[in-house]
Amino acid sequence: MAWPDVARADDWGCQVMLCLSNPGGPEQYAECVPPIERLWAALRDGDPFPTCDLATAGTLNGAARNNIHSAHYSATSAVHLLQQVVRPGEGDR
């Protein structure tokens, strides 16, 4: 079976997860710039972090689900983790 050259995400939350998981940085690829810029703006405005339902996202002939997330990883932990992320250029001020 051949995998496609392009990773697809069905919604903004999934795009954000995909881009944030890139070891080269969330905005390394041009396709990630719009969803990540939208994320930064949303978080600045106090909006919640977007979600991605991996069970219904465009997974290839299957589904993934993180059943451990809700039991062992709180939303508060995610916010604290995000607060530690410094966007390029912001740490130089």
Phi, psi and omega per residue, in radians:
M1 nan 2.350 3.125
A2 -1.740 2.410 3.090
W3 -1.606 2.530 3.119
P4 -1.193 2.722 3.135
D5 -1.321 -0.283 -3.076
V6 -1.958 2.255 3.032
A7 -1.462 2.403 -3.102
R8 -2.080 2.527 3.025
A9 -2.296 2.403 -3.023
D10 -1.399 -0.379 -3.113
D11 -2.549 3.025 -3.064
W12 -1.018 -0.770 -3.135
G13 -1.036 -0.707 3.120
C14 -1.227 -0.652 3.083
Q15 -1.090 -0.743 3.129
V16 -1.074 -0.814 3.124
M17 -1.046 -0.764 -3.130
L18 -1.091 -0.810 -3.115
C19 -1.204 -0.702 3.130
L20 -1.171 -0.418 -3.125
S21 -1.416 -0.097 -3.126
N22 -1.253 2.095 3.122
P23 -1.067 -0.399 3.136
G24 -1.418 -0.022 -3.131
G25 1.947 2.598 -3.032
P26 -1.163 -0.363 -3.116
E27 -1.995 0.385 3.140
Q28 -1.083 -0.674 -3.097
Y29 -1.825 2.450 -3.084
A30 -0.978 -0.593 -3.131
E31 -1.136 -0.389 -3.112
C32 -1.574 -0.280 -3.071
V33 -1.045 -0.902 -3.115
P34 -1.047 -0.823 -3.135
P35 -1.176 -0.570 -3.135
I36 -1.315 -0.678 3.062
E37 -1.090 -0.676 3.082
R38 -1.112 -0.667 3.099
L39 -1.087 -0.870 -3.129
W40 -0.999 -0.762 -3.140
A41 -1.115 -0.732 -3.134
A42 -1.121 -0.764 -3.132
L43 -1.176 -0.653 3.074
R44 -1.074 -0.613 -3.140
D45 -1.412 -0.024 3.138
G46 1.483 0.181 3.103
D47 -1.250 2.698 3.131
P48 -1.235 2.762 3.078
F49 -1.136 2.361 -3.119
P50 -1.161 2.691 -3.140
T51 -1.933 2.827 3.109
C52 -2.399 2.041 3.089
D53 -1.508 1.663 -3.083
L54 -1.083 -0.357 3.141
A55 -1.248 -0.442 -3.122
T56 -2.000 -0.075 3.129
A57 -1.196 2.972 -3.042
G58 -1.286 0.988 3.085
T59 -1.302 2.656 -3.065
L60 -1.395 1.810 3.062
N61 0.927 0.644 3.123
G62 -3.053 -3.033 3.141
A63 -2.479 2.636 3.069
A64 -2.214 2.550 3.138
R65 -2.589 2.395 3.120
N66 -1.761 1.593 -3.130
N67 -1.361 -0.303 -3.122
I68 -1.413 -0.455 -3.052
H69 -0.859 -0.993 -3.028
S70 -1.172 -0.501 -3.101
A71 -1.415 -0.534 -2.979
H72 -2.180 -0.051 -3.062
Y73 -2.427 1.853 -3.053
S74 -1.443 2.793 3.087
A75 -1.095 -0.571 3.111
T76 -1.080 -0.701 3.097
S77 -1.082 -0.688 3.140
A78 -1.131 -0.701 3.131
V79 -1.132 -0.769 3.126
H80 -1.091 -0.685 3.101
L81 -1.105 -0.772 3.141
L82 -1.136 -0.581 -3.134
Q83 -1.181 -0.362 3.135
Q84 -1.488 -0.220 -3.132
V85 -1.379 2.210 3.117
V86 -1.895 2.178 3.102
R87 -1.245 2.621 -3.141
P88 -0.920 2.292 3.115
G89 1.621 -0.425 -3.094
E90 -1.336 -0.460 -3.132
G91 -1.342 -0.154 -3.083
D92 -1.576 -0.028 -3.068
R93 -1.378 nan nan
